[in-house]
């Protein structure tokens, strides 16, 4: 057996997901290596360790430490794993367009990070929990949605926009007091969707506990083993490693949006004709905005033209 054979992993691994999960714990130099790899993964599979180090602006030992930080015993094993991932999942990891300008490369980095995050979320999706959530939401009388803070609040509003158009009475609350108040008005036929990346928003947790105490069904989109996860009846786990680059969008937002869209599509499918009729009315109403609706004329002129003087 050659050294190359020994270096090859026994099981194909998704090296892209490993990089994303490891990024928050990487050193500054290792993170630069990760960014260089993610900027052009196909090219990285062909580079020597010296070329990758030069591309990232770090030393060769930093590249070796990066490989070990993401679970590869050597640079050679890293290249084999990366090449396998790029080959199998190329449709998700790259665009046919090649950018040479700074703006294009920025767009590629942001959009490919989003695509990779969604793909990783799909790999981790708990379909059993999702099925339970769809059963609850497709038979509910009313849905209250709770989210607090910049990211979760905007996601709560987006969830409301997805669901109310299906004909289900839906409202979102981002104020802590209103969340608790709304929870106290719920009945066993009602349900709650709570959204929190941290799972530790006190008002959201308390609102879910209050809603549950009155018999409402409670669904949480959050991390496992958090106060919110423990308070909700159904938990759809969403765990995405964040990085400390405040100039880039948080990856978790893409994961939450993908799950929310999946929920909305699943509920619509289960409601069938009911959701189709609601969506038809919404589309017609929006499409008719700005179109003049004819009304009976009150202008007496036409009558006066045909009238004869007495």
C-alpha positions as a Markdown table, in Angstrom:
| # | Residue | x | y | z |
|---|---|---|---|---|
| 1 | Unk | 0.0 | 0.0 | 0.0 |
| 2 | Unk | 1.4 | 3.4 | -1.0 |
| 3 | Unk | 1.5 | 6.5 | 1.2 |
| 4 | Unk | -1.2 | 7.9 | -1.0 |
| 5 | Unk | -3.4 | 4.9 | -0.3 |
| 6 | Unk | -2.9 | 5.4 | 3.5 |
| 7 | Unk | -3.7 | 9.1 | 3.3 |
| 8 | Unk | -7.0 | 8.5 | 1.5 |
| 9 | Unk | -10.0 | 8.5 | 3.9 |
| 10 | Unk | -11.9 | 5.2 | 4.1 |
| 11 | Unk | -15.2 | 6.9 | 3.9 |
| 12 | Unk | -16.1 | 9.9 | 1.6 |
| 13 | Unk | -16.6 | 13.0 | 3.7 |
| 14 | Unk | -18.3 | 16.3 | 3.0 |
| 15 | Unk | -15.3 | 18.5 | 3.5 |
| 16 | Unk | -17.2 | 21.7 | 2.8 |
| 17 | Unk | -19.6 | 21.1 | 5.7 |
| 18 | Unk | -16.6 | 20.4 | 7.9 |
| 19 | Unk | -15.0 | 23.6 | 6.9 |
| 20 | Unk | -18.1 | 25.6 | 7.7 |
| 21 | Unk | -18.6 | 23.9 | 11.1 |
| 22 | Unk | -15.0 | 24.4 | 12.0 |
| 23 | Unk | -14.6 | 28.0 | 10.9 |
| 24 | Unk | -15.6 | 29.7 | 14.2 |
| 25 | Unk | -12.9 | 27.8 | 16.0 |
| 26 | Unk | -10.1 | 28.3 | 13.5 |
| 27 | Unk | -7.2 | 30.6 | 14.0 |
| 28 | Unk | -6.9 | 33.8 | 11.9 |
| 29 | Unk | -4.4 | 32.2 | 9.6 |
| 30 | Unk | -6.5 | 29.0 | 9.3 |
| 31 | Unk | -9.5 | 31.0 | 8.5 |
| 32 | Unk | -7.7 | 32.7 | 5.6 |
| 33 | Unk | -6.9 | 29.3 | 4.3 |
| 34 | Unk | -10.6 | 28.4 | 4.5 |
| 35 | Unk | -11.6 | 31.5 | 2.7 |
| 36 | Unk | -9.1 | 30.9 | -0.1 |
| 37 | Unk | -10.4 | 27.3 | -0.5 |
| 38 | Unk | -14.0 | 28.4 | -0.6 |
| 39 | Unk | -13.3 | 31.2 | -3.1 |
| 40 | Unk | -12.3 | 28.6 | -5.7 |
| 41 | Unk | -12.7 | 25.0 | -4.6 |
| 42 | Unk | -12.0 | 23.4 | -7.9 |
| 43 | Unk | -8.7 | 25.3 | -8.2 |
| 44 | Unk | -7.8 | 24.4 | -4.6 |
| 45 | Unk | -7.9 | 20.7 | -5.6 |
| 46 | Unk | -5.1 | 21.3 | -8.0 |
| 47 | Unk | -2.8 | 23.4 | -5.9 |
| 48 | Unk | 0.3 | 22.4 | -4.0 |
| 49 | Unk | 0.6 | 23.2 | -0.4 |
| 50 | Unk | 2.9 | 26.1 | -1.3 |
| 51 | Unk | 0.5 | 27.5 | -3.8 |
| 52 | Unk | -2.4 | 27.4 | -1.4 |
| 53 | Unk | -0.3 | 29.0 | 1.3 |
| 54 | Unk | 0.7 | 31.8 | -1.1 |
| 55 | Unk | -3.0 | 32.3 | -2.2 |
| 56 | Unk | -4.1 | 32.6 | 1.4 |
| 57 | Unk | -1.1 | 34.7 | 2.5 |
| 58 | Unk | 0.0 | 32.3 | 5.2 |
| 59 | Unk | 2.8 | 29.9 | 5.9 |
| 60 | Unk | 2.7 | 26.2 | 4.8 |
| 61 | Unk | 2.5 | 25.0 | 8.4 |
| 62 | Unk | -0.7 | 27.1 | 8.7 |
| 63 | Unk | -2.2 | 25.1 | 5.8 |
| 64 | Unk | -1.2 | 21.9 | 7.5 |
| 65 | Unk | -2.8 | 23.0 | 10.8 |
| 66 | Unk | -6.0 | 24.0 | 8.9 |
| 67 | Unk | -6.2 | 20.5 | 7.4 |
| 68 | Unk | -5.9 | 18.9 | 10.8 |
| 69 | Unk | -8.4 | 21.3 | 12.3 |
| 70 | Unk | -11.1 | 20.0 | 9.8 |
| 71 | Unk | -10.3 | 16.4 | 10.5 |
| 72 | Unk | -7.7 | 15.6 | 7.7 |
| 73 | Unk | -4.4 | 14.0 | 8.7 |
| 74 | Unk | -2.5 | 15.6 | 5.9 |
| 75 | Unk | -2.8 | 18.1 | 3.0 |
| 76 | Unk | -3.0 | 15.2 | 0.6 |
| 77 | Unk | -6.0 | 13.7 | 2.4 |
| 78 | Unk | -7.6 | 17.2 | 2.4 |
| 79 | Unk | -7.2 | 17.5 | -1.4 |
| 80 | Unk | -8.7 | 14.1 | -2.0 |
| 81 | Unk | -11.7 | 14.8 | 0.2 |
| 82 | Unk | -12.2 | 18.2 | -1.4 |
| 83 | Unk | -12.0 | 16.8 | -4.9 |
| 84 | Unk | -14.6 | 14.1 | -4.0 |
| 85 | Unk | -16.9 | 16.7 | -2.6 |
| 86 | Unk | -16.6 | 19.1 | -5.6 |
| 87 | Unk | -17.2 | 16.2 | -8.0 |
| 88 | Unk | -20.3 | 14.8 | -6.2 |
| 89 | Unk | -21.9 | 18.1 | -5.3 |
| 90 | Unk | -20.6 | 20.5 | -8.0 |
| 91 | Unk | -24.1 | 21.7 | -8.8 |
| 92 | Unk | -24.3 | 23.2 | -5.3 |
| 93 | Unk | -20.8 | 24.4 | -4.9 |
| 94 | Unk | -20.0 | 26.4 | -8.0 |
| 95 | Unk | -21.3 | 28.5 | -10.8 |
| 96 | Unk | -20.3 | 28.1 | -14.4 |
| 97 | Unk | -19.4 | 31.8 | -14.4 |
| 98 | Unk | -15.9 | 32.7 | -13.6 |
| 99 | Unk | -15.3 | 36.1 | -12.0 |
| 100 | Unk | -12.1 | 38.1 | -12.3 |
| 101 | Unk | -13.3 | 41.4 | -10.7 |
| 102 | Unk | -13.6 | 42.1 | -7.0 |
| 103 | Unk | -17.4 | 42.6 | -7.1 |
| 104 | Unk | -18.0 | 39.3 | -8.9 |
| 105 | Unk | -15.8 | 37.4 | -6.4 |
| 106 | Unk | -17.6 | 39.1 | -3.5 |
| 107 | Unk | -21.0 | 38.0 | -4.9 |
| 108 | Unk | -19.6 | 34.5 | -5.5 |
| 109 | Unk | -18.4 | 34.2 | -2.0 |
| 110 | Unk | -21.7 | 35.4 | -0.4 |
| 111 | Unk | -24.0 | 33.4 | -2.7 |
| 112 | Unk | -21.9 | 30.2 | -2.5 |
| 113 | Unk | -21.9 | 30.5 | 1.3 |
| 114 | Unk | -25.7 | 30.7 | 1.2 |
| 115 | Unk | -26.0 | 27.8 | -1.1 |
| 116 | Unk | -23.6 | 25.6 | 1.0 |
| 117 | Unk | -25.5 | 26.5 | 4.2 |
| 118 | Unk | -28.8 | 25.5 | 2.7 |
| 119 | Unk | -27.3 | 22.2 | 1.4 |
| 120 | Unk | -25.8 | 21.5 | 4.9 |
| 121 | Unk | -29.2 | 22.3 | 6.5 |
| 122 | Unk | -30.8 | 19.8 | 4.1 |
| 123 | Unk | -28.3 | 17.1 | 5.2 |
| 124 | Unk | -29.2 | 17.7 | 8.8 |
| 125 | Unk | -33.0 | 18.2 | 8.5 |
| 126 | Unk | -35.1 | 16.2 | 11.0 |
| 127 | Unk | -37.9 | 15.1 | 8.7 |
| 128 | Unk | -39.8 | 13.5 | 11.5 |
| 129 | Unk | -40.1 | 16.7 | 13.4 |
| 130 | Unk | -41.0 | 18.6 | 10.2 |
| 131 | Unk | -43.8 | 16.1 | 9.6 |
| 132 | Unk | -45.2 | 16.7 | 13.1 |
| 133 | Unk | -45.1 | 20.4 | 12.5 |
| 134 | Unk | -46.9 | 20.2 | 9.2 |
| 135 | Unk | -49.6 | 18.1 | 10.7 |
| 136 | Unk | -50.2 | 20.7 | 13.5 |
| 137 | Unk | -50.1 | 23.7 | 11.2 |
| 138 | Unk | -52.4 | 22.2 | 8.5 |
| 139 | Unk | -55.1 | 21.5 | 11.0 |
| 140 | Unk | -54.8 | 24.6 | 13.3 |
| 141 | Unk | -57.3 | 27.3 | 13.8 |
| 142 | Unk | -54.8 | 30.1 | 14.3 |
| 143 | Unk | -51.0 | 30.6 | 14.2 |
| 144 | Unk | -49.0 | 33.0 | 16.4 |
| 145 | Unk | -45.4 | 33.5 | 15.6 |
| 146 | Unk | -42.7 | 34.7 | 18.0 |
| 147 | Unk | -39.3 | 36.0 | 17.3 |
| 148 | Unk | -37.2 | 38.6 | 19.0 |
| 149 | Unk | -34.0 | 40.5 | 17.9 |
| 150 | Unk | -33.0 | 41.6 | 14.5 |
| 151 | Unk | -32.6 | 38.2 | 12.8 |
| 152 | Unk | -35.4 | 36.3 | 14.5 |
| 153 | Unk | -37.8 | 39.2 | 14.3 |
| 154 | Unk | -37.4 | 39.5 | 10.5 |
| 155 | Unk | -37.8 | 35.7 | 10.2 |
| 156 | Unk | -41.0 | 35.8 | 12.2 |
| 157 | Unk | -42.4 | 38.4 | 9.9 |
| 158 | Unk | -41.3 | 36.4 | 6.8 |
| 159 | Unk | -43.0 | 33.3 | 8.2 |
| 160 | Unk | -46.3 | 35.2 | 8.7 |
| 161 | Unk | -46.1 | 36.4 | 5.1 |
| 162 | Unk | -45.7 | 32.8 | 3.9 |
| 163 | Unk | -48.5 | 31.3 | 6.0 |
| 164 | Unk | -51.3 | 33.9 | 6.1 |
| 165 | Unk | -51.7 | 33.7 | 2.3 |
| 166 | Unk | -52.8 | 30.1 | 2.7 |
| 167 | Unk | -56.0 | 31.3 | 4.4 |
| 168 | Unk | -54.8 | 30.6 | 8.0 |
| 169 | Unk | -55.3 | 33.4 | 10.5 |
| 170 | Unk | -51.7 | 34.2 | 11.3 |
| 171 | Unk | -49.9 | 37.0 | 13.2 |
| 172 | Unk | -46.3 | 37.6 | 14.3 |
| 173 | Unk | -45.1 | 39.3 | 17.5 |
| 174 | Unk | -41.7 | 40.7 | 18.1 |
| 175 | Unk | -42.4 | 42.5 | 21.3 |
| 176 | Unk | -41.8 | 40.4 | 24.5 |
| 177 | Unk | -44.9 | 41.7 | 26.3 |
| 178 | Unk | -47.2 | 41.2 | 23.3 |
| 179 | Unk | -45.8 | 37.6 | 22.9 |
| 180 | Unk | -46.8 | 36.7 | 26.4 |
| 181 | Unk | -50.2 | 38.4 | 26.1 |
| 182 | Unk | -51.0 | 36.6 | 22.8 |
| 183 | Unk | -49.9 | 33.3 | 24.3 |
| 184 | Unk | -52.4 | 33.8 | 27.1 |
| 185 | Unk | -55.3 | 34.1 | 24.6 |
| 186 | Unk | -54.6 | 30.8 | 22.8 |
| 187 | Unk | -56.8 | 27.7 | 22.8 |
| 188 | Unk | -56.0 | 24.0 | 22.2 |
| 189 | Unk | -57.0 | 24.4 | 18.5 |
| 190 | Unk | -54.3 | 27.1 | 18.1 |
| 191 | Unk | -50.5 | 26.8 | 17.5 |
| 192 | Unk | -47.3 | 28.7 | 18.0 |
| 193 | Unk | -44.1 | 28.9 | 15.9 |
| 194 | Unk | -41.2 | 30.2 | 17.9 |
| 195 | Unk | -38.0 | 31.2 | 16.1 |
| 196 | Unk | -34.7 | 31.8 | 17.9 |
| 197 | Unk | -31.2 | 31.0 | 16.7 |
| 198 | Unk | -29.8 | 31.1 | 20.3 |
| 199 | Unk | -32.8 | 29.4 | 21.8 |
| 200 | Unk | -32.4 | 31.6 | 24.9 |
| 201 | Unk | -34.6 | 34.6 | 24.3 |
| 202 | Unk | -36.4 | 34.8 | 27.6 |
| 203 | Unk | -39.7 | 36.3 | 26.4 |
| 204 | Unk | -40.0 | 33.8 | 23.6 |
| 205 | Unk | -39.4 | 30.9 | 25.9 |
| 206 | Unk | -41.9 | 32.2 | 28.4 |
| 207 | Unk | -44.5 | 32.8 | 25.7 |
| 208 | Unk | -44.1 | 29.3 | 24.5 |
| 209 | Unk | -44.5 | 28.0 | 28.0 |
| 210 | Unk | -47.7 | 30.1 | 28.5 |
| 211 | Unk | -49.1 | 28.9 | 25.2 |
| 212 | Unk | -48.5 | 25.3 | 26.1 |
| 213 | Unk | -50.1 | 25.7 | 29.5 |
| 214 | Unk | -53.3 | 26.7 | 27.7 |
| 215 | Unk | -53.2 | 23.6 | 25.4 |
| 216 | Unk | -51.9 | 25.3 | 22.3 |
| 217 | Unk | -49.5 | 23.3 | 20.1 |
| 218 | Unk | -45.9 | 24.8 | 20.2 |
| 219 | Unk | -43.3 | 24.4 | 17.5 |
| 220 | Unk | -39.7 | 25.8 | 17.8 |
| 221 | Unk | -37.1 | 26.4 | 15.1 |
| 222 | Unk | -34.0 | 26.6 | 17.2 |
| 223 | Unk | -30.9 | 24.8 | 18.5 |
| 224 | Unk | -31.1 | 21.6 | 20.5 |
| 225 | Unk | -30.6 | 21.5 | 24.2 |
| 226 | Unk | -31.7 | 25.1 | 24.7 |
| 227 | Unk | -34.4 | 26.5 | 27.0 |
| 228 | Unk | -36.7 | 27.1 | 23.9 |
| 229 | Unk | -36.1 | 23.5 | 22.7 |
| 230 | Unk | -37.1 | 22.2 | 26.1 |
| 231 | Unk | -40.2 | 24.4 | 26.3 |
| 232 | Unk | -41.7 | 23.5 | 22.9 |
| 233 | Unk | -43.6 | 20.3 | 22.0 |
| 234 | Unk | -42.0 | 20.0 | 18.5 |
| 235 | Unk | -38.5 | 21.1 | 17.8 |
| 236 | Unk | -37.0 | 21.4 | 14.3 |
| 237 | Unk | -33.3 | 21.7 | 15.0 |
| 238 | Unk | -31.4 | 24.4 | 13.1 |
| 239 | Unk | -27.7 | 24.6 | 14.1 |
| 240 | Unk | -25.4 | 26.5 | 11.8 |
| 241 | Unk | -21.9 | 27.6 | 12.9 |
| 242 | Unk | -21.6 | 31.4 | 12.8 |
| 243 | Unk | -18.3 | 33.2 | 12.1 |
| 244 | Unk | -16.9 | 36.4 | 13.4 |
| 245 | Unk | -16.9 | 38.3 | 10.1 |
| 246 | Unk | -19.6 | 40.9 | 10.8 |
| 247 | Unk | -19.4 | 42.2 | 7.2 |
| 248 | Unk | -21.0 | 39.0 | 5.8 |
| 249 | Unk | -24.6 | 37.9 | 6.3 |
| 250 | Unk | -25.0 | 35.3 | 9.1 |
| 251 | Unk | -25.2 | 31.8 | 7.6 |
| 252 | Unk | -28.0 | 30.8 | 10.0 |
| 253 | Unk | -30.4 | 33.2 | 8.3 |
| 254 | Unk | -30.3 | 31.2 | 5.1 |
| 255 | Unk | -30.9 | 27.9 | 7.0 |
| 256 | Unk | -34.0 | 29.3 | 8.8 |
| 257 | Unk | -35.4 | 30.7 | 5.6 |
| 258 | Unk | -35.0 | 27.4 | 3.8 |
| 259 | Unk | -36.8 | 25.5 | 6.6 |
| 260 | Unk | -39.6 | 28.2 | 6.7 |
| 261 | Unk | -40.2 | 27.9 | 3.0 |
| 262 | Unk | -40.3 | 24.1 | 3.3 |
| 263 | Unk | -42.9 | 24.4 | 6.1 |
| 264 | Unk | -45.0 | 26.8 | 4.0 |
| 265 | Unk | -44.9 | 24.6 | 1.0 |
| 266 | Unk | -45.8 | 21.5 | 3.1 |
| 267 | Unk | -48.7 | 23.2 | 4.7 |
| 268 | Unk | -50.0 | 24.5 | 1.3 |
| 269 | Unk | -49.8 | 20.9 | -0.1 |
| 270 | Unk | -51.7 | 19.5 | 2.8 |
| 271 | Unk | -54.4 | 22.2 | 2.7 |
| 272 | Unk | -54.9 | 21.5 | -1.0 |
| 273 | Unk | -57.9 | 23.3 | -2.6 |
| 274 | Unk | -58.3 | 25.5 | 0.4 |
| 275 | Unk | -54.8 | 27.0 | 0.0 |
| 276 | Unk | -55.2 | 27.2 | -3.8 |
| 277 | Unk | -58.3 | 29.3 | -3.5 |
| 278 | Unk | -56.7 | 31.6 | -0.9 |
| 279 | Unk | -53.6 | 32.0 | -3.1 |
| 280 | Unk | -55.8 | 32.7 | -6.2 |
| 281 | Unk | -57.6 | 35.5 | -4.3 |
| 282 | Unk | -54.4 | 37.0 | -3.1 |
| 283 | Unk | -52.8 | 36.9 | -6.6 |
| 284 | Unk | -55.9 | 38.4 | -8.2 |
| 285 | Unk | -56.1 | 41.2 | -5.7 |
| 286 | Unk | -52.4 | 42.1 | -6.0 |
| 287 | Unk | -52.5 | 41.9 | -9.8 |
| 288 | Unk | -55.5 | 44.2 | -10.0 |
| 289 | Unk | -53.8 | 47.0 | -8.0 |
| 290 | Unk | -53.7 | 50.0 | -10.2 |
| 291 | Unk | -56.2 | 48.7 | -12.7 |
| 292 | Unk | -59.2 | 51.1 | -13.0 |
| 293 | Unk | -62.5 | 49.4 | -12.1 |
| 294 | Unk | -65.3 | 50.7 | -14.2 |
| 295 | Unk | -68.2 | 52.3 | -12.2 |
| 296 | Unk | -71.6 | 53.5 | -13.4 |
| 297 | Unk | -71.3 | 57.0 | -14.8 |
| 298 | Unk | -72.9 | 59.9 | -13.0 |
| 299 | Unk | -72.2 | 62.4 | -15.7 |
| 300 | Unk | -75.5 | 63.8 | -16.9 |
| 301 | Unk | -74.0 | 65.1 | -20.2 |
| 302 | Unk | -74.9 | 62.2 | -22.4 |
| 303 | Unk | -78.6 | 62.4 | -21.3 |
| 304 | Unk | -78.6 | 66.1 | -21.8 |
| 305 | Unk | -77.3 | 65.7 | -25.4 |
| 306 | Unk | -80.2 | 63.5 | -26.3 |
| 307 | Unk | -82.9 | 65.5 | -24.5 |
| 308 | Unk | -85.1 | 67.9 | -26.4 |
| 309 | Unk | -85.9 | 71.3 | -25.1 |
| 310 | Unk | -89.3 | 71.8 | -23.8 |
